[in-house]
């Protein structure tokens, strides 16, 4: 147990499991605080000390779980005592100790994989970045082995519904910390650069000081204005597309693709965010696939980037798709105001799992977008809801509208 002893000698008090009858230990901390090491040490200790246990290692993607949580510099393999590992099957995502404890890796991108397996303990890394809330729900159904199953969550904070719910739960113990708590183990030059670039900024408050940032002053949308619910039968469905000036595939802004509808009840519904970072062939195929899947009335695409090229990309993917090209003749905030008003009136409902879109909405103010990059998802949302608000599409497969 030498490695455990070494860790306890140098770990800060806030990096050791809290005392008490808790179900979830929620660690909200900045980059470099030591979240991965803390989660890995906890999983290693409980696996070694409890023969035959089943422990889940969960991360936003399968690669995150394998490369960071297990094989990373601060991962599980670096924390386990030598000789305790019987097998590590990276393709199956299974690690077995000599005492029959089994670790199983899970990707939050695949919620259905959480169905069935049972666990004594779980480590969930970067929960605020999980795409599907259902992954967390399905994990909870499997926490049923032993006397008191517990979950350790290590994440940089974002005000997602999952994080908010955990913070409010009576069974959650919360540890908060900043990047600079771990200054003794980080390069002084890197810390100095981080302070210089991000201290005092909204991004720095979140990523370095681990503040859970709520509504931005002057934002067009607030968290309270977003209602979550189920999707009813729709009168109309449209696909909003906000093309990027770049070619895609990681070299520029995303291509916003948002599907929205008007229900038979007269309310507006945001059904799906299919935003991607692909080249023209890829995003054209993605947009038309969602158009066909949802049996949408039309695709509404901004013309400013690429003009006829944008429509050509869509028609190459599906020559029968109905397309309405829109020209952005006014500023983003001016176009977004009528849509934000719909939210204030309580007339819009979101499907669950639209966290990335909602995060962009929270950073959209009357003076512009305060986040990084372009508000591609919000632009696509505005185009889609503006079309639904304006009424039925006029006769013809392609129309142009100035907004």
Secondary structure, 3 states (H helix, E strand, C coil): CHHHHHHHHHCCHHHCCCCCCCCEEEEEECCCCCHHHHHHHHHHHHHHHCCCCEEEEEECCHHHHHHHHHCCCCCHHHHCCCCCEEEEECCCCEEEECCCCEEEEEECCCHHHHCCCCECEEEEECHHHCCCHHHHHHHHHHECCCCCCEEEEEECCCCCHHHHHHHHCCCEEEEEECHHHHHHHCCHHHHHHHHHHHCCCHHHHHHCCCCCCCCCCCECCCHHHCEECCCCCEEEEEEEEECCCCCCCCCCCCEEEEEEEEECCCCEEEEEECCECCCHHHHHHHHHHHHHHCCCCEEEEECCCCCHHHHHHHHHHCCCCCEEEEECCCCHHHHHHHHHHHHHCCCEEECCCCHHHHHHHHCEECCEECCCCCCHHHHHHHHHHHHHHHCCCCCCCEEEEEC
